């Protein structure tokens, strides 16, 4: 299940069409129905979940620590509010119960043995590196690696692979670093968008447009994996192109968000960087809104 920020542009088109419609009386206006993600009675992920990381291509130690710290942050209480852990807590409302993410094994793959243009089968081959129960394998591709569909239709994806022993399927995630290939599509709002309103980009909280963009996409896919791991959990629309926990709230990071505007977020007075969540080891992150099943609305941290 992939996603792309071009979805946000659809809303701007809708708004434009609304402005162009003839003036309607109050009685003719139809109240917008709340967004509802239907539960399709499938398995959800809960309990302690090991997140194994495969780094395909060149990543610096600092880049790896930013991402590993984020994964540990969602299940580490104690950071100042608003926090990544508070953001993740919304997943507990999805009939899933508590889920704790812990970084497990990490495999460095700097030799590009599969080349720099990967196909779906290559991602699956990498994703089967760790076939463990109660785990998610995350494949992270470097900024000089292209993947089929990257930028054109998706910024990342999640799915599942069959375990080598024929047992239960194991969820996996792929996220690419878009700094070089398409920052305007997959690293927004830290880069000007290719489409839609051309607002000024925000300053990345960890000083890395590509990796801070990856955090947004990884957060989106982790939430989607826990609440819809095998394509029969929580989603709206067709199973082949579902709206999930975070993709249902595309482009929303703070209150007052609208197409092309991320919303009101926190800004560091010294660096000017934008964030909405504190994490482990003093990290700060910008995390997308998540749909709250109790309110049927997109929930932001600020």
C-alpha positions in Angstrom: 0.0 0.0 0.0 1.8 3.1 -1.2 1.0 6.7 -0.9 2.0 10.1 -2.3 1.5 13.7 -1.2 -0.1 14.5 -4.6 -3.3 13.3 -2.9 -3.3 16.6 -1.0 -3.6 18.5 -4.3 -7.0 16.8 -4.9 -8.4 18.8 -2.1 -7.3 22.1 -3.6 -9.1 21.1 -6.8 -12.2 20.4 -4.9 -12.0 23.7 -3.1 -11.6 25.5 -6.4 -14.6 23.8 -7.9 -16.7 24.7 -4.8 -15.8 28.4 -5.2 -16.9 28.3 -8.9 -20.3 26.7 -8.1 -23.4 29.0 -8.1 -24.2 30.5 -4.7 -26.3 28.1 -2.6 -28.8 28.9 0.1 -28.2 27.5 3.6 -31.0 24.9 3.0 -29.2 23.6 -0.1 -25.9 23.0 1.7 -25.2 19.4 2.6 -23.2 18.8 5.8 -19.9 17.0 5.2 -20.0 13.5 6.6 -17.2 12.5 9.0 -14.4 10.4 7.7 -14.7 6.8 8.8 -12.2 4.0 8.4 -14.0 0.7 8.3 -12.7 -2.3 10.3 -12.6 -5.3 8.0 -12.3 -7.8 10.9 -8.7 -8.8 10.1 -5.7 -9.3 12.3 -4.0 -6.3 13.8 -0.6 -6.0 15.4 -0.3 -5.7 19.2 2.1 -6.4 22.0 5.9 -6.1 21.6 7.0 -5.7 18.0 10.6 -5.9 16.9 11.5 -3.5 14.1 14.4 -4.8 12.1 16.2 -2.3 9.8 17.8 -3.0 6.4 19.9 0.0 5.2 20.3 -0.4 1.4 22.9 2.0 0.1 24.9 4.7 1.9 23.6 6.2 5.1 25.7 8.1 7.6 25.7 7.0 11.3 23.8 10.2 12.2 21.1 9.4 9.6 20.7 5.9 11.0 20.5 7.3 14.6 17.8 9.8 13.6 15.6 7.0 12.3 16.4 4.5 15.0 15.7 7.1 17.7 12.3 7.8 16.1 11.2 4.2 16.2 12.3 3.9 19.9 10.6 7.2 20.6 7.1 6.0 19.9 7.2 3.5 22.7 9.5 5.5 25.1 7.6 7.6 27.6 9.2 10.5 29.4 9.9 12.9 26.5 8.3 16.3 27.0 4.8 16.8 25.5 3.9 16.8 22.7 5.8 13.6 22.1 6.2 10.8 19.6 4.9 8.4 22.2 1.7 10.5 22.6 1.3 10.4 18.8 1.6 6.6 18.7 -0.9 6.1 21.5 -3.7 6.9 19.1 -3.1 3.4 17.5 -4.4 1.9 20.7 -7.9 3.1 19.8 -8.0 0.8 16.8 -9.1 -2.4 18.7 -5.5 -3.2 18.6 -4.5 -2.7 22.2 -1.1 -1.5 23.1 1.8 -2.0 20.7 5.4 -1.4 21.6 8.0 -0.9 18.9 11.6 -1.8 19.6 14.5 -1.5 17.2 16.0 -5.0 16.7 18.6 -6.1 14.2 20.2 -3.8 11.7 21.7 -4.9 8.5 24.0 -2.5 6.5 24.0 -3.1 2.8 26.3 -0.4 1.4 27.5 -2.4 -1.7 24.4 -1.9 -3.8 24.6 -5.6 -4.8 21.1 -5.3 -6.4 22.0 -2.2 -8.2 20.5 1.3 -7.9 17.3 0.7 -9.7 15.2 -1.7 -7.6 12.0 -3.5 -8.6 9.3 -4.9 -6.4 10.9 -8.3 -6.3 14.1 -6.8 -5.0 12.3 -5.2 -2.1 10.7 -8.5 -1.3 14.1 -10.2 -1.4 15.5 -7.7 1.0 12.4 -7.9 3.2 12.8 -11.6 3.7 16.2 -11.0 5.3 14.6 -11.2 8.8 11.7 -13.7 9.0 10.7 -13.4 12.6 7.4 -13.6 14.4 6.1 -10.4 16.0 8.4 -8.3 13.8 8.3 -5.7 11.1 11.1 -5.5 8.5 11.9 -2.0 7.3 13.8 -1.6 4.1 15.3 1.9 3.8 16.9 2.9 0.5 19.5 5.7 0.1 19.1 8.9 -1.8 20.8 7.6 -4.9 18.5 4.5 -5.2 15.4 4.5 -7.3 12.6 2.0 -6.8 9.8 1.2 -9.2 6.9 3.7 -8.6 9.0 5.9 -6.3 8.0 9.6 -6.7 5.5 8.8 -9.5 2.9 7.0 -7.4 4.3 6.4 -3.9 6.9 7.6 -1.3 6.9 4.2 0.4 4.8 1.1 0.9 3.9 -1.7 3.2 2.9 -5.2 2.7 3.7 -8.7 3.9 6.0 -11.6 2.9 5.6 -15.4 3.4 8.0 -16.7 6.1 10.6 -19.1 4.7 9.2 -22.0 6.9 5.7 -21.5 5.4 4.4 -20.0 8.6 2.5 -16.8 9.2 3.2 -13.8 6.9 5.5 -11.1 8.2 4.8 -7.4 7.6 7.4 -5.3 5.9 7.8 -1.6 5.0 9.9 0.2 2.4 10.8 3.9 2.6 13.1 5.8 0.2 15.2 8.9 0.8 13.8 11.4 -1.6 16.4 14.2 -1.1 17.8 13.8 -4.6 15.0 12.2 -6.6 11.8 14.0 -5.6 11.9 16.1 -2.4 9.0 18.2 -3.6 6.8 15.1 -3.6 8.1 12.9 -0.8 10.0 15.3 1.5 7.3 18.0 1.7 6.9 20.2 3.8 10.7 20.4 4.0 10.9 21.2 0.3 8.6 23.3 -2.0 6.0 21.0 -3.5 6.1 20.2 -7.2 2.3 20.8 -7.5 -0.2 23.1 -5.8 0.4 26.2 -3.7 4.0 27.2 -3.5 4.5 28.0 0.2 7.9 28.3 1.7 9.3 25.0 3.0 9.8 24.4 6.7 13.2 23.9 8.2 13.8 20.2 8.9 14.1 19.5 12.7 17.1 17.2 12.4 18.8 19.3 9.6 18.3 16.6 6.9 15.5 17.2 4.4 15.8 13.6 3.1 15.8 11.8 6.4 13.3 14.1 8.1 11.1 13.4 5.1 11.7 9.7 5.6 10.5 10.0 9.2 7.1 11.4 8.0 6.7 8.5 5.5 8.0 5.9 8.0 5.6 7.1 10.7 2.7 6.9 8.1 3.6 3.4 7.2 4.2 2.1 10.7 0.7 3.3 11.7 -0.7 1.7 8.6 1.1 -1.5 9.2 -0.1 -1.9 12.8 -3.7 -1.0 12.0 -3.9 -2.8 8.6 -1.1 -5.3 8.4 -2.6 -7.8 6.0 -5.0 -5.6 4.0 -8.0 -6.6 6.1 -7.8 -4.2 9.0 -8.8 -0.6 9.2 -9.1 1.3 5.9 -11.5 3.2 3.7 -12.0 2.7 -0.1 -10.7 -0.2 -2.3 -8.3 -2.6 -0.7 -5.9 -2.0 -3.6 -5.6 1.7 -2.8 -6.8 2.2 0.7 -6.9 5.2 2.9 -5.3 4.2 6.2 -4.7 5.6 9.6 -2.4 8.4 8.4 -2.9 8.5 4.6 -6.5 9.5 5.4 -5.1 12.7 6.9 -2.5 13.5 4.1 -0.8 16.8 4.4 -2.0 17.7 7.9 0.7 18.3 10.6 -0.9 20.9 12.8 -4.2 22.7 13.6 -5.5 24.9 10.8 -3.9 22.9 8.0 -5.2 23.1 4.4 -3.8 22.0 1.0 -0.3 23.5 0.7 -0.1 24.5 4.4 1.0 22.0 7.0 -0.7 23.7 9.9 0.4 25.5 13.0 3.5 23.7 14.4 6.2 24.4 16.9 9.3 26.4 15.8 12.7 26.4 17.5 13.7 29.9 18.3 17.4 29.3 17.6 17.5 27.1 14.5 14.1 28.0 13.0 13.3 24.3 12.6 9.7 23.1 12.7 8.5 20.2 14.7 5.5 18.9 16.6 6.9 16.0 18.7 9.7 15.4 21.1 11.5 12.1 21.0 14.3 10.0 22.6 17.8 11.4 23.1 16.5 15.0 22.7 15.3 14.4 19.2 12.5 16.4 17.6 10.3 15.2 14.8 7.4 16.5 12.5 4.8 13.8 12.6 1.6 13.6 10.4 -1.9 13.7 11.8 -3.5 10.3 12.5 -7.2 9.5 12.2 -8.8 9.0 15.6 -11.5 6.3 15.6 -13.2 7.7 18.7 -13.8 11.1 17.1 -13.7 10.2 13.4 -11.4 13.1 12.8 -7.7 13.6 12.1 -5.8 14.2 15.3 -2.8 16.5 15.5 -0.3 16.9 18.3 -0.5 20.7 18.2 
